[in-house]
Amino acid sequence: SSLSSLFDSLLISLIEEELMTELSRSVQETTSSSCESIGEVDRF
């Protein structure tokens, strides 16, 4: 049973890593797009 719990924790850490990667990527996209719109405002 220790093997299955080890597998569970490994799976959870993999899922968390994937989620964090997706989250940071979407945050970067949001930040860059808002920076672009701010830059457009500064131009005028």
N, C-alpha and C positions, 0 to 999 in steps of 0.2 A: 504493500500500500504506500510505502514511502516513495517508491518509484513513480506512482501515479501523481502524488502530491508534488513531486519534483517537476514532473511534466507539466502539471497545472501551473505552477509558478513560472516556469519557463515560457509557457504559452501566454500567460498574463503579461509578463515583461515584454514579450514580442509585440503584443497588441498595444500596450502602453507606448512603446517606442514608435510604432506606426502612427498612433494617434497624435503623439507629440510632433512627429515630422509633418503630418498633415496640418496640424494646428499652426505650427510656426510658418509653414509655407503660406497658408491663407492670411496670416497676420502680416507677413512681408508684402503680399500682394495688395492688401488693404492699405498698408502704410505707404507703399510706392504710389498707388493710385491717388490717395489723398494728398500726397506731396505734389503730384503732378497738377492736381486741381488748384492747390494753393499757389503753385508757380504760375498757373494761368491767371489767377486773380492778381498776383503781383505785377504781371506784365501790363495790365491795364491801369 
